[in-house]
Amino acid sequence: MRKLALLLSFVPSIAFAAAGFADAYNDHQRWIFPAYAYCLVFGLIVLLVLFILSLICKTKTRQILEHISVYLKRHRILAIVFTGVVLAIPIGIIGAVSWEIIWFLSIFPFMGLMVAFPIILVNKRFREKLLLSPFWLKWSSLVSISSITASLLFIILTNCDLLVGTNITYLARPDRLHRGFYSPTHPYDSMKEIWFMSLFFIGEIVISLMLYSLGNLNRFIYRKLSASRHRRRVEMIDIYTEE
């Protein structure tokens, strides 16, 4: 009976802790969502402008994209880096938004994507068929440029006090450096939140390059062993014919 009473006494404390955590999460959402909203508006405007320019210069744009595609197919390391960056930016931003909206439900699919991301970049057939196609190069580049430009506009306009709702702060978790609570502000703290996952995926390009190097090393060793076995066969045949 005492154990049951002790167990029941923990229920209010757990509920109280969960409520505090939920309140902190809601405060964080109210703080970060204006940054997402402004960046979304700025990004769509820039994307629309770039898209209109690409239509005006349609022939020139197509020629440039085809040249870039051919060039990157000939330079595989540069292709891995380029496609990794332009793919990491939208995926990372989508991941950051998913974390803010559905929270822990976004962890498992993005953990799988984190594992698959370096493999996707190293896969030659997938990279050259899709990631280096002129169509994908066009839209991935437009989205990446729009995202970066939108973030820069948000930083500049926030520093100039021209955006409403960017003076919101909230009490966040303890800072590891100062060992105390701190209040994140716009625009730089919010940009860290928005771009964290994109930078993480960009960092995974290093893993892709390592896998690519290991693949080249494996092929080099295989060719050497094959050449060595071939020479031995030739030598044995020569010895047999001489006898």
C-alpha positions in Angstrom: 0.0 0.0 0.0 2.8 2.3 0.9 4.5 1.6 -2.5 1.3 2.4 -4.3 0.9 5.6 -2.5 4.5 6.6 -3.2 4.0 5.8 -6.9 0.8 7.9 -7.1 2.7 10.7 -5.4 5.0 10.9 -8.4 2.2 11.4 -10.9 1.6 15.1 -10.1 5.3 15.8 -10.3 5.6 14.1 -13.7 2.6 15.9 -15.0 4.0 19.2 -13.7 7.4 18.6 -15.4 5.7 17.6 -18.7 3.5 20.7 -18.6 6.6 22.9 -18.1 8.3 21.2 -21.0 5.3 21.7 -23.2 5.1 25.4 -22.3 8.8 25.8 -23.1 8.2 24.1 -26.4 5.3 26.4 -27.2 7.3 29.4 -26.3 10.0 28.3 -28.6 7.5 27.9 -31.4 6.1 31.4 -30.9 9.6 32.7 -31.1 10.9 30.8 -34.1 7.8 30.8 -36.3 8.0 34.5 -37.3 11.5 33.8 -38.6 10.3 30.9 -40.7 7.3 33.0 -42.0 9.5 35.9 -43.1 12.1 33.6 -44.7 9.4 31.7 -46.5 7.9 34.9 -47.9 11.3 36.3 -48.9 12.4 32.9 -50.4 9.3 32.6 -52.5 9.7 36.1 -53.8 13.3 35.5 -54.7 12.5 32.1 -56.2 9.8 33.7 -58.4 12.1 36.4 -59.6 14.8 33.9 -60.5 12.3 31.6 -62.2 11.1 34.5 -64.4 14.6 35.4 -65.3 15.3 31.8 -66.3 12.2 31.9 -68.5 13.3 35.1 -70.1 16.8 33.7 -70.8 15.5 30.2 -71.4 17.9 29.2 -74.2 21.0 30.6 -72.4 19.9 29.0 -69.1 19.5 25.6 -70.7 22.9 25.8 -72.4 24.6 26.9 -69.1 22.9 24.0 -67.2 23.9 21.5 -69.8 27.6 22.6 -69.7 27.6 22.5 -65.9 26.0 19.0 -66.0 28.7 17.7 -68.4 31.5 19.3 -66.5 30.4 17.9 -63.1 30.0 14.4 -64.6 33.7 14.6 -65.6 34.8 15.8 -62.2 33.2 13.4 -59.7 34.6 14.9 -56.5 33.3 18.3 -57.4 30.0 16.8 -58.4 29.6 15.1 -55.0 30.4 18.4 -53.2 28.1 20.5 -55.4 25.1 18.1 -55.4 25.6 17.5 -51.7 25.3 21.3 -50.9 22.3 22.0 -53.1 20.6 18.9 -51.8 21.4 19.5 -48.1 19.9 23.0 -48.0 16.3 22.1 -48.8 16.4 18.8 -46.9 17.9 20.4 -43.8 15.3 23.2 -43.8 12.5 20.8 -44.3 13.9 18.8 -41.4 14.1 21.8 -39.1 10.5 22.7 -39.9 9.4 19.2 -39.3 11.1 19.2 -35.9 9.3 22.4 -35.0 5.9 21.0 -36.1 5.8 17.3 -35.3 8.7 17.2 -32.9 10.0 13.6 -32.1 8.0 12.0 -34.9 10.5 13.6 -37.3 13.5 12.0 -35.7 13.3 8.5 -37.2 12.7 9.3 -40.9 15.5 11.9 -40.7 17.9 9.5 -39.0 17.3 7.1 -41.9 17.9 10.0 -44.3 21.1 11.0 -42.5 22.4 7.4 -43.1 21.3 7.4 -46.8 22.5 10.9 -47.7 26.2 10.1 -48.1 25.4 6.9 -50.0 23.0 8.7 -52.4 25.8 11.2 -53.3 28.3 8.4 -53.9 26.0 6.4 -56.1 27.2 7.3 -59.6 24.1 6.1 -61.4 21.7 8.0 -59.2 23.9 11.1 -59.1 24.3 11.4 -62.9 20.8 10.3 -63.8 19.0 12.6 -61.4 21.1 15.0 -59.3 23.2 16.1 -62.3 20.3 16.4 -64.8 19.7 20.0 -66.1 16.2 20.0 -64.6 17.4 19.1 -61.1 20.4 21.4 -61.3 18.1 24.3 -62.2 15.5 23.8 -59.4 17.9 22.7 -56.7 20.1 25.8 -57.5 17.1 28.1 -57.5 15.9 26.8 -54.2 19.3 27.0 -52.6 20.0 30.5 -53.8 16.5 31.6 -52.7 17.0 30.1 -49.2 20.3 31.8 -48.7 19.1 35.1 -50.0 16.0 35.0 -47.8 18.1 34.4 -44.7 20.4 37.3 -45.6 17.4 39.6 -46.1 15.9 38.5 -42.8 19.2 39.3 -41.0 19.6 42.7 -42.7 15.9 43.8 -42.2 15.8 42.5 -38.6 19.0 44.5 -37.8 17.3 47.5 -39.3 14.2 47.0 -37.1 12.0 46.8 -40.2 10.3 43.4 -39.4 7.4 43.2 -37.0 7.4 40.4 -34.3 11.2 39.8 -34.3 11.7 41.4 -30.9 10.2 38.3 -29.2 12.5 36.4 -26.8 12.0 33.4 -24.5 13.9 31.8 -21.6 15.8 28.9 -23.1 17.7 26.0 -21.7 21.0 26.6 -19.8 23.9 27.7 -22.0 26.8 25.3 -21.7 29.3 28.1 -22.0 27.8 30.4 -19.4 26.2 27.7 -17.2 23.0 29.7 -17.0 19.7 30.4 -18.8 19.8 32.7 -21.8 17.3 34.4 -24.1 17.8 33.7 -27.9 17.0 36.6 -30.1 16.5 37.3 -33.8 18.1 37.2 -36.3 21.3 35.2 -35.5 19.9 32.7 -33.0 17.0 31.9 -35.2 19.2 31.4 -38.2 21.2 28.9 -36.2 18.0 27.0 -35.5 16.8 27.1 -39.2 20.2 26.2 -40.8 21.4 23.7 -38.2 20.3 20.6 -40.1 21.3 21.9 -43.5 24.9 22.4 -42.1 24.8 19.0 -40.6 23.9 17.4 -44.0 26.6 19.6 -45.7 29.1 18.2 -43.1 28.1 14.7 -44.2 29.6 15.4 -47.6 32.9 14.5 -46.0 31.6 11.0 -45.3 30.6 10.8 -49.0 34.1 11.8 -50.1 35.6 9.2 -47.7 33.3 6.5 -49.2 34.2 7.6 -52.7 37.9 7.4 -51.8 37.5 3.9 -50.3 35.6 2.8 -53.4 38.5 4.0 -55.6 41.0 2.3 -53.3 39.0 -0.9 -53.5 38.9 -0.8 -57.3 42.6 0.0 -57.4 43.5 -3.0 -55.2 41.1 -5.2 -57.2 42.8 -4.2 -60.5 46.2 -4.8 -59.1 45.3 -8.3 -57.8 43.6 -9.1 -61.1 46.6 -8.0 -63.1 48.9 -10.0 -60.7 46.8 -13.2 -61.2 46.8 -12.6 -65.0 50.6 -12.4 -65.0 50.8 -15.6 -63.0 48.6 -17.4 -65.5 50.6 -16.1 -68.4 53.9 -17.2 -66.7 52.4 -20.7 -66.0 51.3 -21.0 -69.6 54.8 -19.9 -70.9 56.4 -22.5 -68.6 54.1 -25.2 -69.8 54.6 -24.4 -73.5 58.4 -24.4 -73.0 58.3 -27.8 -71.5 
